[in-house]
Structures are given as structure tokens and as C-alpha cells.
């Protein structure tokens, strides 16, 4: 841990998302359309050929049910 308690960069270099991933916004107050990842930068993602931008923590992969429905379906429960 650092002395000043500053945030540290992630220790892994793997991006959260890959080009071609289909994602949705986490927040239900945002639009519910599916978006395709077109470019990934550290901690951010460009979607739909660069027309949309989001910080990585604001989106998540679309579930199979959402892919079938063609839109975000709300909160998704993942069995752990």
C-alpha cells in the first residue's frame, strides 16, 4: 500500500472489454440499446464505430437474454 493512499493502476494489463463485445449501460436511467465495442482504451470504451463513449465501469457485457431481446433487460442476476 502506498503512503498517500492514492489509487494504484490495475496490476493486470487485460482490458475489461474486447472489440466486438456487445455491451449495455449498467444504469437503468441510460438508454437500453445494445452497443458493439469498436475501440478500447485504458478504463474507457468507444462503441458503435466511435459514435458512443463510456468509462468501463459504466457498461457491462450484454446477457444472452438481452442479446435475444435486442435490448438491456434491467438488472441481471449472476449465480456465483
C-alpha positions as CSV (number, residue, x, y, z in Angstrom):
1,X,0.0,0.0,0.0
2,X,1.3,3.5,-0.8
3,X,1.8,6.1,2.0
4,X,-0.6,8.7,0.5
5,X,-3.4,6.1,-0.1
6,X,-3.5,7.1,-3.8
7,X,-5.3,4.8,-6.2
8,X,-3.0,2.4,-7.9
9,X,-3.3,1.3,-11.6
10,X,-4.6,-2.2,-12.1
11,X,-1.9,-4.9,-11.9
12,X,-3.2,-6.8,-14.9
13,X,-3.0,-5.5,-18.4
14,X,-6.0,-7.3,-19.7
15,X,-8.8,-4.9,-21.0
16,X,-12.3,-5.3,-19.5
17,X,-13.8,-5.4,-23.0
18,X,-12.7,-6.6,-26.4
19,X,-13.5,-5.1,-29.8
20,X,-16.8,-6.7,-31.0
21,X,-18.2,-7.3,-27.5
22,X,-21.8,-6.4,-27.2
23,X,-22.5,-4.2,-24.1
24,X,-25.2,-2.3,-22.3
25,X,-25.1,0.5,-19.8
26,X,-25.3,-0.6,-16.2
27,X,-27.5,2.3,-15.1
28,X,-31.2,1.8,-15.9
29,X,-31.6,5.6,-16.4
30,X,-29.4,5.3,-19.5
31,X,-30.8,4.1,-22.9
32,X,-31.3,0.3,-23.1
33,X,-29.9,-0.3,-26.6
34,X,-27.2,-2.9,-27.3
35,X,-23.8,-1.4,-28.4
36,X,-20.9,-3.0,-30.1
37,X,-17.4,-2.2,-28.7
38,X,-15.3,-0.7,-31.5
39,X,-12.2,0.6,-29.7
40,X,-10.8,0.0,-26.2
41,X,-8.6,2.4,-24.2
42,X,-7.5,2.0,-20.6
43,X,-10.6,2.4,-18.5
44,X,-12.8,3.6,-21.4
45,X,-14.6,2.2,-24.4
46,X,-15.8,3.5,-27.7
47,X,-18.9,1.8,-29.2
48,X,-20.8,1.7,-32.4
49,X,-18.0,2.8,-34.6
50,X,-16.9,5.5,-32.2
51,X,-20.3,7.2,-32.0
52,X,-20.6,6.5,-28.3
53,X,-18.1,6.6,-25.4
54,X,-18.3,5.3,-21.9
55,X,-16.0,4.7,-18.9
56,X,-15.5,0.9,-18.5
57,X,-17.3,0.8,-15.1
58,X,-20.5,2.3,-16.7
59,X,-21.1,-0.6,-19.0
60,X,-21.3,-4.4,-18.8
61,X,-21.5,-7.3,-21.3
62,X,-25.0,-8.0,-22.6
63,X,-26.5,-11.2,-21.3
64,X,-27.7,-13.9,-23.6
65,X,-31.4,-13.0,-22.8
66,X,-30.5,-9.3,-23.7
67,X,-28.9,-10.4,-27.0
68,X,-32.1,-12.3,-27.8
69,X,-34.3,-9.4,-26.8
70,X,-32.2,-6.8,-28.6
71,X,-32.0,-4.5,-25.6
72,X,-31.0,-4.2,-21.9
73,X,-33.5,-6.0,-19.7
74,X,-32.5,-4.4,-16.4
75,X,-30.5,-5.8,-13.6
76,X,-29.1,-9.2,-14.3
77,X,-28.6,-11.7,-11.5
78,X,-25.4,-13.8,-11.9
79,X,-25.3,-17.1,-10.0
80,X,-21.9,-17.3,-8.2
